[in-house]
């Protein structure tokens, strides 16, 4: 199935990047955006040099690392019993680097993976040494370090700027409306916090997952070399293959809405608890109420009330959001 390439744009300066991130609603690639980073330059000298650059900034604390044998085929996924197919341990960075050394020497396909490591929390000055100008966005900066790995398609609520720093990354992206054709797994038992596609993209089963062909018809692919960056808008699904023996990705997550707003994923899970298994007639009643109060924007639900009496029906602020959160905590603890 043919997949189109993610479009490429240019960002010659910080202002141009800021404008792109503010205006664009579909993925794009900026080539060599971070080519000047010392981390990228160290990676060009080899995996050992890249690890030395990271180690020079590492804080003296244990790091979380995921491990799997060659039988995983580099895929961070489930085993036949629907448990994750890797183990997670905490070790000093020196011990983890030794695991990478061994993986490179044996080339036996073992998996070593450090996912979503908060940069300020685990590395001192790494972000300053390898800066990304994101304007006034309050971005969460993370680093992902691993052997050759395959991560199933999933999505994230925040916007995402992903920078290939060392190695190579191939992203396959799907629009948010293709979620049903990706055959997502469980919401709670996940490899890394988000529901993932149960389709093996290297060996899709057209009988078990017939809609996947439609998802592929809408897919876009981005092959990233060191220094290249990919913008993934909120909600876009992405499968990620790291193809070099040693790979480092730095990414930045941010949302355009205030942080005090809740997480939509939490609302979805709560709705499964409270609504999904009701009788059909009752579900339809709640569907109409959700449309009236939530998906419409809520204007009609409050229009007949004076502003002082609208309560949480009014547009939210941090104080009202805090009251809702406190109410939910009390109600869920009963």
Phi and psi in degrees as a GROMACS rama.xvg file:
@    title "Ramachandran Plot"
@    xaxis  label "Phi"
@    yaxis  label "Psi"
@TYPE xy
-71.6836  135.578  UNK-2
-122.202  132.325  UNK-3
-77.4357  158.232  UNK-4
-83.5923  141.79  UNK-5
-61.8769  136.215  UNK-6
-65.9019  149.476  UNK-7
-108.135  139.575  UNK-8
-129.947  170.85  UNK-9
-114.84  146.559  UNK-10
-139.168  83.907  UNK-11
-68.9912  -17.3059  UNK-12
-151.896  176.528  UNK-13
-62.9619  -36.7844  UNK-14
-65.1371  -39.3381  UNK-15
-66.3721  -41.0461  UNK-16
-64.0407  -43.2942  UNK-17
-58.6851  -42.6549  UNK-18
-65.7186  -41.8469  UNK-19
-61.2203  -46.0118  UNK-20
-66.4687  -28.2861  UNK-21
-80.6449  -30.0047  UNK-22
-102.499  -32.8204  UNK-23
-81.8055  143.693  UNK-24
-121.194  3.45449  UNK-25
-128.17  161.129  UNK-26
-63.9743  152.232  UNK-27
-151.759  158.006  UNK-28
-113.705  137.477  UNK-29
-115.755  111.522  UNK-30
-72.6092  139.718  UNK-31
59.4981  24.6467  UNK-32
-60.6707  -36.4224  UNK-33
-114.978  25.009  UNK-34
-62.038  -23.1125  UNK-35
-82.5626  -9.31615  UNK-36
-58.9898  138.103  UNK-37
-58.1037  -33.6285  UNK-38
-64.3782  -42.3741  UNK-39
-64.2788  -43.9826  UNK-40
-65.156  -38.0874  UNK-41
-64.5364  -40.2618  UNK-42
-61.6222  -30.8927  UNK-43
-66.773  -22.7516  UNK-44
-85.8073  -6.1237  UNK-45
126.13  167.032  UNK-46
-62.1119  -39.6395  UNK-47
-62.6879  -40.0027  UNK-48
-66.6301  -39.3217  UNK-49
-63.8774  -42.9854  UNK-50
-65.9165  -34.8599  UNK-51
-64.5573  -39.4603  UNK-52
-63.9672  -43.6317  UNK-53
-65.0744  -43.5834  UNK-54
-63.1561  -32.0525  UNK-55
-64.4651  -21.2145  UNK-56
-107.303  -3.88476  UNK-57
-70.8766  138.373  UNK-58
-78.3555  152.98  UNK-59
-78.7025  75.2376  UNK-60
-149.891  164.771  UNK-61
-73.285  145.798  UNK-62
-111.642  150.863  UNK-63
-90.5136  132.269  UNK-64
-136.017  140.761  UNK-65
-103.293  139.294  UNK-66
-132.514  141.746  UNK-67
-153.27  154.076  UNK-68
-81.7752  179.65  UNK-69
-58.4487  -25.3433  UNK-70
-63.6641  -20.0109  UNK-71
-73.5616  -16.4931  UNK-72
61.1772  26.8225  UNK-73
75.9669  5.27367  UNK-74
-97.6672  120.781  UNK-75
-84.9567  102.791  UNK-76
-154.18  -148.578  UNK-77
-108.986  157.219  UNK-78
-92.5718  179.309  UNK-79
-59.9971  -22.0665  UNK-80
-89.9528  9.87516  UNK-81
63.2928  30.7022  UNK-82
-105.026  156.891  UNK-83
-62.0318  146.994  UNK-84
-93.8667  22.8742  UNK-85
-140.904  160.929  UNK-86
-109.116  152.138  UNK-87
-121.133  129.362  UNK-88
-133.126  167.517  UNK-89
-115.771  130.482  UNK-90
-145.85  159.365  UNK-91
-63.5928  154.116  UNK-92
-61.7372  -33.314  UNK-93
-60.9383  -39.2256  UNK-94
-68.3422  -36.9435  UNK-95
-68.8259  -41.7693  UNK-96
-58.9547  -36.7176  UNK-97
-63.7718  -34.8347  UNK-98
-64.884  -41.4041  UNK-99
-63.9625  -42.0179  UNK-100
-56.9917  -46.5005  UNK-101
-64.7254  -39.7342  UNK-102
-63.4745  -38.7433  UNK-103
-71.848  -34.7882  UNK-104
-73.0259  -39.9351  UNK-105
-85.6928  -29.2406  UNK-106
49.4274  42.7153  UNK-107
-96.3047  4.35463  UNK-108
86.7136  8.52947  UNK-109
-64.1502  151.861  UNK-110
-105.647  127.808  UNK-111
-129.935  124.56  UNK-112
-148.463  126.715  UNK-113
-114.485  108.473  UNK-114
-107.044  138.221  UNK-115
52.1357  52.083  UNK-116
-83.9541  118.578  UNK-117
-62.9542  119.722  UNK-118
-65.2231  -52.0175  UNK-119
-61.9501  -31.7089  UNK-120
-74.1431  -29.9463  UNK-121
-116.616  -13.0009  UNK-122
-134.392  124.962  UNK-123
-91.4848  117.533  UNK-124
81.3909  0.888908  UNK-125
-65.7871  -38.8593  UNK-126
-69.5579  -35.3477  UNK-127
-70.0123  -35.6679  UNK-128
-72.3199  -26.5681  UNK-129
-128.33  74.017  UNK-130
-80.8779  152.543  UNK-131
-130.503  115.285  UNK-132
-77.4441  108.382  UNK-133
-116.962  21.6911  UNK-134
64.834  -138.387  UNK-135
-93.0023  14.8502  UNK-136
-69.7642  134.697  UNK-137
-90.9927  85.0911  UNK-138
-93.594  144.85  UNK-139
-90.8614  117.702  UNK-140
-99.454  128.356  UNK-141
-133.774  156.868  UNK-142
-123.817  143.028  UNK-143
-126.06  122.715  UNK-144
-129  129.866  UNK-145
-168.497  167.8  UNK-146
-71.5777  -170.817  UNK-147
-63.6407  123.575  UNK-148
-138.548  159.452  UNK-149
-127.089  124.641  UNK-150
-115.085  126.96  UNK-151
-65.8854  157.231  UNK-152
-60.1514  133.744  UNK-153
-154.421  172.074  UNK-154
-130.482  168.52  UNK-155
-129.223  149.507  UNK-156
-71.9264  -43.1941  UNK-157
-73.8371  163.851  UNK-158
-67.8949  158.099  UNK-159
-142.005  127.206  UNK-160
-111.984  113.501  UNK-161
-107.822  127.079  UNK-162
-116.428  119.742  UNK-163
-76.6754  113.881  UNK-164
-97.8372  -40.3114  UNK-165
-138.977  139.418  UNK-166
85.8877  -149.403  UNK-167
-136.666  147.24  UNK-168
-131.191  137.843  UNK-169
-118.85  119.42  UNK-170
-104.707  132.356  UNK-171
-112.107  119.14  UNK-172
-111.494  144.565  UNK-173
-130.198  138.446  UNK-174
-60.9144  155.11  UNK-175
-55.9574  -31.1388  UNK-176
-75.3568  -0.480053  UNK-177
-93.2816  12.8334  UNK-178
-58.089  -39.8221  UNK-179
-67.3252  -33.5932  UNK-180
-77.9003  -5.21686  UNK-181
-96.3032  -9.19135  UNK-182
54.4272  68.6804  UNK-183
-69.8687  147.689  UNK-184
-82.2553  -166.223  UNK-185
-62.992  152.821  UNK-186
-81.8893  -28.7212  UNK-187
-98.5851  -43.1701  UNK-188
-91.3856  89.7974  UNK-189
-124.541  156.132  UNK-190
-65.3669  -30.4358  UNK-191
-150.948  27.2977  UNK-192
102.081  -13.4116  UNK-193
-126.784  145.295  UNK-194
-62.378  137.162  UNK-195
-117.934  156.205  UNK-196
-64.9022  135.871  UNK-197
-86.7398  -1.07435  UNK-198
-80.7549  132.783  UNK-199
-84.6513  107.136  UNK-200
-64.9824  -19.6587  UNK-201
-82.4859  -16.8827  UNK-202
-150.846  63.9458  UNK-203
-65.5307  144.49  UNK-204
-103.284  104.832  UNK-205
-67.3927  -20.8473  UNK-206
-79.0698  -40.7517  UNK-207
-81.7322  -32.8264  UNK-208
-129.74  65.0182  UNK-209
-63.9147  -29.4901  UNK-210
-74.1826  -10.5511  UNK-211
-63.0457  -30.4631  UNK-212
-60.5635  -37.4015  UNK-213
-67.3524  -39.5476  UNK-214
-60.1356  -42.6036  UNK-215
-64.5202  -32.5072  UNK-216
-64.7338  -21.2645  UNK-217
-103.395  1.86579  UNK-218
-77.5759  154.333  UNK-219
-128.903  146.751  UNK-220
-121.697  139.078  UNK-221
-130.42  117.695  UNK-222
-97.4853  120.247  UNK-223
-110.099  132.373  UNK-224
-100.742  168.237  UNK-225
-54.312  128.601  UNK-226
96.9938  -16.0189  UNK-227
-78.3964  149.87  UNK-228
-127.933  146.803  UNK-229
-126.577  128.099  UNK-230
-93.4273  123.899  UNK-231
-115.533  108.006  UNK-232
-65.5157  159.442  UNK-233
-50.4771  131.995  UNK-234
88.062  -12.8971  UNK-235
-73.2398  131.622  UNK-236
-79.7913  145.374  UNK-237
-149.065  128.99  UNK-238
-97.9165  141.99  UNK-239
-129.356  122.402  UNK-240
-112.131  121.915  UNK-241
-97.7412  121.337  UNK-242
-109.731  -10.7702  UNK-243
-87.8949  163.923  UNK-244
-61.4093  -29.8328  UNK-245
-136.982  128.567  UNK-246
-135.907  140.558  UNK-247
-132.722  129.046  UNK-248
-122.799  137.416  UNK-249
-114.041  130.568  UNK-250
-132.881  159.548  UNK-251
-129.457  123.651  UNK-252
-109.124  138.092  UNK-253
-153.311  159.26  UNK-254
-122.112  151.35  UNK-255
-84.2663  -11.4234  UNK-256
-102.789  160.115  UNK-257
-60.6957  148.23  UNK-258
-67.1167  -21.3649  UNK-259
-76.0782  -9.83167  UNK-260
-69.4015  152.832  UNK-261
-74.0815  174.526  UNK-262
-93.8636  122.69  UNK-263
-55.2514  -32.975  UNK-264
-59.9475  -37.7539  UNK-265
-64.1581  -39.5151  UNK-266
-65.671  -38.3356  UNK-267
-62.1678  -46.0773  UNK-268
-65.8473  -39.8789  UNK-269
-64.148  -37.6547  UNK-270
-66.3684  -34.6348  UNK-271
-61.8704  -42.8936  UNK-272
-63.3723  -43.3363  UNK-273
-97.1803  -22.705  UNK-274
-125.851  -40.0168  UNK-275
-54.9769  -38.772  UNK-276
-96.7276  14.2035  UNK-277
-71.7773  161.732  UNK-278
-57.5335  153.377  UNK-279
-54.2256  -43.9481  UNK-280
-61.9171  -39.8897  UNK-281
-70.3796  -36.8095  UNK-282
-61.4215  -38.3426  UNK-283
-65.9525  -37.0122  UNK-284
-61.1562  -44.4627  UNK-285
-71.8677  -31.31  UNK-286
-59.3  -44.4437  UNK-287
-65.7269  -38.9612  UNK-288
-66.1034  -40.3655  UNK-289
-63.0668  -41.9242  UNK-290
-61.5027  -42.5932  UNK-291
-68.0246  -42.9655  UNK-292
-94.179  -25.9674  UNK-293
-118.154  -65.7968  UNK-294
-72.7345  -21.436  UNK-295
-78.7015  -13.0415  UNK-296
97.8423  -11.2549  UNK-297
82.0763  5.46635  UNK-298
-63.8897  -43.818  UNK-299
-67.0354  -28.608  UNK-300
-70.0966  -21.1134  UNK-301
-116.806  -6.61454  UNK-302
-60.4543  -30.1437  UNK-303
-87.2897  -1.65293  UNK-304
-105.427  144.271  UNK-305
-66.1088  148.375  UNK-306
-51.1449  -39.0272  UNK-307
-68.1929  -18.3797  UNK-308
-107.64  8.78073  UNK-309
-79.406  -22.7376  UNK-310
56.292  -133.474  UNK-311
-75.3381  -5.3129  UNK-312
-72.7225  -21.3243  UNK-313
-72.0428  159.478  UNK-314
-51.7754  136.023  UNK-315
-77.283  150.169  UNK-316
-128.117  -178.935  UNK-317
-62.0185  -36.6065  UNK-318
-66.6068  -47.3598  UNK-319
-64.1468  -39.2446  UNK-320
-62.2019  -38.6076  UNK-321
-64.0798  -38.5436  UNK-322
-65.3034  -41.59  UNK-323
-62.2934  -44.5197  UNK-324
-61.4744  -43.2632  UNK-325
-64.4984  -40.8808  UNK-326
-62.1512  -43.4926  UNK-327
-65.2037  -40.4054  UNK-328
-61.0664  -42.2886  UNK-329
-65.0993  -44.3012  UNK-330
-69.226  -36.8128  UNK-331
-75.6086  -17.6324  UNK-332
-86.9758  -4.2732  UNK-333
